[in-house]
Amino acid sequence: MSDVLASSELMDRIYRRQRHVYDLTRKYYLLGRDRMILRLAPPAGSRVLEIGCGTARNLIVAARAYPGVQFFGIDISTEMLETARRLVEREGLSHDIRLARADATAFDPALLFGVPSFSRIFVSYSLSMMPGWEAVLERALRWLAPGGELHVVDFGGQERLPAWFRAGLRTWLRLFHVTPRDELEQELTLIGLRSGALTAVERPFRGYAQYAVCRRLHA
């Protein structure tokens, strides 16, 4: 079985039931998502992609915040995309948000959506569930337009929180196949430099989360 197929089947097993309560439960511990959306600030008329869009919760919030911007989302889980399409349609945003099933390490926006690139790409609490997450970052920067930005928010190192909290959180996260990417700053900085991009990283909520912005230089 290929890694992509195995990952797809795993995500479908995890979210087959969880997708129905995902947004209700995750709002208490996926910290920093709305702060990231606020700081996306995409140019008017531009295109924005979410990698690992899940239920499309973030895309819906972003589409409401930035009217006139085209939003796109990819996910490897057919179960999550089923929920996402239903929610997008329910919110009347089918013309603003387009969704597709894709492998985040190998997607091509021209084949999926008929577009060449994006002014903003973001990844919210899904990089920690993706095998080959470094390849995901490389792929994202490949399809980032000159002057564009890649935003990543995910679990951090919890370095300013009690040791018992960090140990308990990580034990609990492993039950859901979540592995915080402690090397994110180092890896994204190096990948960004190879792609002509500069990286800045913050660690909000006492290190509970990490928030990275990789800005590609203008051509």
N, C-alpha and C positions, 0 to 999 in steps of 0.2 A: 504494500500500500504506500502511495506517495505521501510525502510530508504534508502537502497541500490538502489531499483528501483526508488524511488523518486529522489534521487541524480543523477542517470543515466539519467532520463528523463529531469531533469533541465539542466544538462550539454549539452545534445543534443539540447535543445531549445536555449540555449545561443549561442552555437557554430555552429548551422546549417548553418548560413550565415557568422558569424564572422570568421570561420576557413579559409575562402578564403582570408582574409586580415589580419589575426591574426599576422603573423610574421612581416609584414610591419609596422603595427601600434604599436606593443608592444615594438619594439626595442628602442623607445624613453623614456619609463618609467619603464621597467623591468630591473633595473640597477644591475649590478654585476654578470650576468649570465656567461659571458665569463671569468671573473676573477675566478669564481668558477671552471669552466671547466679546466682552466690552472692549478689550484691547486689540481685537482683530482689526477694527477700523478699516475695512476694505474700501478701495476707491469706488466711487459710483460707477455702476455698469460693469463691474469686474466679476470674476468667477472665483468661487471659494469651494474647496474640497475638504470634506472630513473623511479621514481614513479610520475605519472601524466605527462606523456611524451608529451601530446598534439599533435602538428604537427610533432614531432620528430626533431624539429630544433636543440635542444641542443644535441641530440644523433648524428646527422649528423656532427655537429661541432666537437664533441668529437671523433667520429670515424675517422675523418680526422687527428685529432691531435695525436691519439694513435693507429697507425696501429698495427695489431696483437692482439689487445684486443677485446674480445667479448662483445657486447653491447646488452642490453635488455631494453624494455620499456613497462610499463603498463599504461592504462588509462581506466576510466569507460565510456567514451563517444565514442560511435560507430562512430559518425560524425567526431570527431578528428582523430580517428584511420584510418578512410578511407583516410583522407588527408595525415596522416603520412605514410601509406603504399605506397601511390602514390609517395610521395617525396623521400622516401628511395629507391624505385625502380628507380626513375628518376636519382638519384645520383649514381646508381650502387653499392649500399651498402647493398643489400638484404642478402648477405652472412655474413655481419658484424653486422647487427642490426636485432633483432627479436622482434616482437611486439605481445601483447596479451591484450584482454579486461579483466580487473579484478578489484575487490573492494580492494582498498589500505589498508583497515583495516583487511582483511582476506585472502590475497593471499598466495599461496604456490608455490614457484618456481619449485619444483619437478613436480607438476601437470601441471604447465603452460609451462615450458621449458625443463624439464628433468634435471635440475641442482640443486645442494644442497644449494648453498650459493653464495655470491658475495664479492669481495674484496673492492668494492666501491658501495655505494648507494647514489643517490642524489635526492633532491626534490627542484625544482626551481619554485617559485611563484605559487605553486599549493596548498600548505598546507593551505593557507588562504582561500581556497574555499572548503576545505574538512570538512564535519561534522565528528566528532569523530577524530579530527586530532591527539590527544594524542595517540589513538590506532594505528594510522598510524606510528608514531614514534616507538612505541613498536614493531610493526610488522617488521619494517625495521631493527631494531637492532637484532631481532630474527634470521634474515636471513643474518646477516653480519658475515663474516668469522673472526676468531681470528686474530687480527692485522689489521682488516679492518676499514674503515672510512665511516661514514654517513655525508654527506654535505647537508646543508639546506640554501637556500637563499630566502628571501621573504621581504615583506614590513616591515619596522621597526617602531619605535615610533616617528620618525621625531623630536626628542627632541632638536636638535640643529638647527632647521629650524623655521621660523616665525609661530606663532600660527595660523594666517589666512591660511597659506599654509597647515598646518596639518589638520585643520578643513575642508577646501575645498577638499583636497585629499580624506579624509575619507568619506565625503558625496558622492563624485563621485564614490568611490570604492563600496559603498553599492548598487549603481545602478546595479552593476555587480555581486552581491552576494559575495563580497570579504570582509573578516574581518581580518585585520592584527592581528597576534598572539602575543600580547604583553607579554604573559606569556611564550614564547618559551624558553628563557634561563633557567628559573626556572624549567619548566616541563622536558625539555630535559636533564638537569643536573640530576634530580632525576631519570628519566627513565634510563638514561645511567648508573648511579651508580648501579641500580638494575641489569643491564645487564653486569656489569663489564667493563664499558666504561667511559672515561673522556671527558668532553665537554669544548670547548672554543668558545666564541662568540665575534664577532666584529660588529661594527655599522658604516659601511662606508657611504659616501655621506651625512655627517652631520646627520646621523641617519635615512636617508630616507629608507635605507635597513638594514637588519640584516643578518649576515652570521655566521652560526654555524657549527662547525666540532666536531663530536662525535667519538672518537677513541676507538675501542674495544681492550682491552688488549690481548696480546698473551696468548695462553693456556699454 
